[in-house]
Amino acid sequence: MNVLKLTALAASVVFTLAISGWAQTPPVAATQPLDQAEKRAVVDKAGELLTANYVFPDRAAEAKAKIDAALAAGDYDSITAPDAFAVRLTADLQSVAHDKHMRVFPPPPSSQPPVGAARAPTSQRMYAGFVRVDRLKGNIGYIKLQNFPDPAGPFATTANQALADLAGTDALIIDMRDNGGGSPDGVAYLCSFFFDPKTPVHINSFINRKSGTSEFSTHDFYTRPVPASYLGKPVYLLTSGRTFSGGEEFVYDLKVQKRARLIGDTTGGGANPGGTRSLNSRFAIFIPNGRAVNPITNTNWEGTGVTPDTAVDEKFAFQATMREIAARDPAKYAALRAQIVSQSAEEPFVEASLLKFRDQPQPGGEAAVRKLFTGLASGNPDYSQMTGETAKAIKDGISRFQPDMNKAGETTSVKFVGVGPGGRDNYELSTATFVVRFAIYLAPDGKIESLAFSPPRPVAP
């Protein structure tokens, strides 16, 4: 809630490796068995980070005591596999905190691509969080949304086009059954299409703990002006137990504002935002440092999930929604009724697939990557070539990664390797001995608007 992806980093920039910072120590082989010293170090670090950051300090103390006691009692002595240790720590922490976001896991190896980088093809291609934008038979709009990227970058552009393309439909279905969360700013942006653009609507707040203190701050989220609106027409949201975090916030926000009907299964029940922090070179922990507070209900969906208005097995949520739409005007949808009875999937109803995927790089991307790398390595990047949030994030992190970038040496080549599912262009920058992966998206004025990159990775002999 990638996080809601709730991330502690600035909105549009993600730095990868050790998740929350730039690794300074050589990684331990992922398959190397755990010894007692490493288990003790991981437990100690987890307790320290929980104590300083978890949104509920009293539960943090209880969770720390739980894993400390388990370690002392020898409960972890027989565990030597990193994955098994992560699973057991997560279970012990959640048994006390009862927080579905809190978990320990082995971070991805540094050889993996940065967030947003190209991945192996899947059965459903994704662009900027969107999997489908379709016009269905009966003049019904359909959107399948996998996650919520930050609106700074391709998400806002894609959402604008999707709602413009579907503005003339008579009803809209948004399929949230596989939406695992993302940026709260992205949630607020998409919500904005369903309210009067002249009047900002307060849709959610997060109460966040200031690290290392007992002080809290509040971040309110409001709708904002968007290029198109979808007012005065019914909106249906399909839900499942996989709908989680930021995906749940979206359906919860629209439900309590009485702006959409929910059809499907109760959602997963994770409402506390936070960020991922490194425990050592092969373990990380997600710690929620905030909690959602809806301005209408004064509570959230943590532990309970969001209850649909019409509860059905999620596999039949689309079919049930089509039945409800048809029931609103039986004469208009008479020709569809037989097909609705026999079909539970959306594909047979698609008249036009409107989502546009991009395969070619944005003009200027390669030059921007070259210039950015040179600036990062020198410690003096050209901030005028970045949007405000991106520039701030780079400034805040430059001291962590500049030394490693500098050691990588001079650029020998930059290769475009595809457009990632997040909508950013992926590049591999090579030096004589290292490879650095970048995922980048340029604003219309050519400035870097959204960015991810990995640390330099040694070239295999």
Secondary structure, 3 states (H helix, E strand, C coil): CCCCCCCCCCCCEEECCCCCCCCCCCCCCCCCCCCHHHHHHHHHHHHHHHHHHCCCHHHHHHHHHHHHHHHHCCCCCCCCCHHHHHHHHHHHHHHHHCCCCCEEECCCCCCCCCCCCCCCCCCCCCECCEEEEEEECCCEEEEEECCECCHHHHHHHHHHHHHHHCCCCCEEEEECCCCCCECHHHHHHHHHHHCCCCCCCEEEEEEEECCCCCCEEEEEEECCCCCCCCCCCCEEEEECCCCCCHHHHHHHHHHHCCCCEEEECCCCCCCCCEEEEEEECCEEEEEECEEEECCCCCCCCCCCCCCCCEECCHHHHHHHHHHHHHHHCCCCCHHHHHHHHHCCCCHHHEEEECCCCCCCCCCCHHHHHHHHHHHHHHCCCCHHHECHHHHHHHHHHHHHHHHHHHHCCCCCEEEEEEECCCCCEEEEEECCCEEEEEEEEECCCCCEEEEEECCCEECCC
